[in-house]
Amino acid sequence: MRTLLLELRSRLDDATDGLAHVTVRRMFGCDAFLADGAIFAMVWREGRIGLRLPDELLPALRALPGADPWRHRDMVVRQWVLVPESFHDDPDGLGPWVRKAHAAALARGPASVKRPRRPAPALRRPRKSATTAAKRKPRQSSRKV
């Protein structure tokens, strides 16, 4: 299985060669391909290549023989498709779909953008206890009645 996963990683490396801002990192125990921080492809541990596509492109890829929705337990994971296994050895079939997923990821942007930290709140003086306030002398008004 390890050999298959390395071969699939190599196929995706070839398919993404020349695409802008592509990085690869380990996520969920898989090799994940990101475009400027947004994930668009993965080599699943089960030995399949998965692509994340926008809703309008999903039906076309899912309609191809051998394509499957990616499932996590009993749930279909939205926007992910496992490409037909025939694409694993067909760069002409895989390449256009990888480029579409890459373009969609660039348009979508990263899933989480780090927000700048808020400065720590200013330190307040500690409140005086009720007993301290009761010991104070009452203020005298300066107004004349």
TAQUITA-V583259 format. One record per pair of residues at least 12 apart in sequence whose ideal C-beta (glycine too) atoms are under 6 Angstrom apart, sorted by the first residue. I is the first residue (numbers start at 1). J is the second residue. Records with the same first field share a line. If there is no record, write none. Layout:
I->J + J
This chain:
4->47
5->43
8->43 + 49
9->31 + 43
12->33 + 41
15->94 + 95 + 98
19->102
21->35 + 36
22->35
29->45
30->42 + 43 + 44 + 45
31->43
35->102 + 105 + 106
36->106
37->110
38->105 + 108 + 109 + 110
40->52 + 101 + 102 + 105
41->101
48->82
49->83
50->70 + 80 + 82
51->81 + 97 + 101
52->79 + 80 + 101
53->101
54->104
57->100
61->81
62->81
64->84
66->84 + 85 + 86
67->81 + 84
68->82
70->82
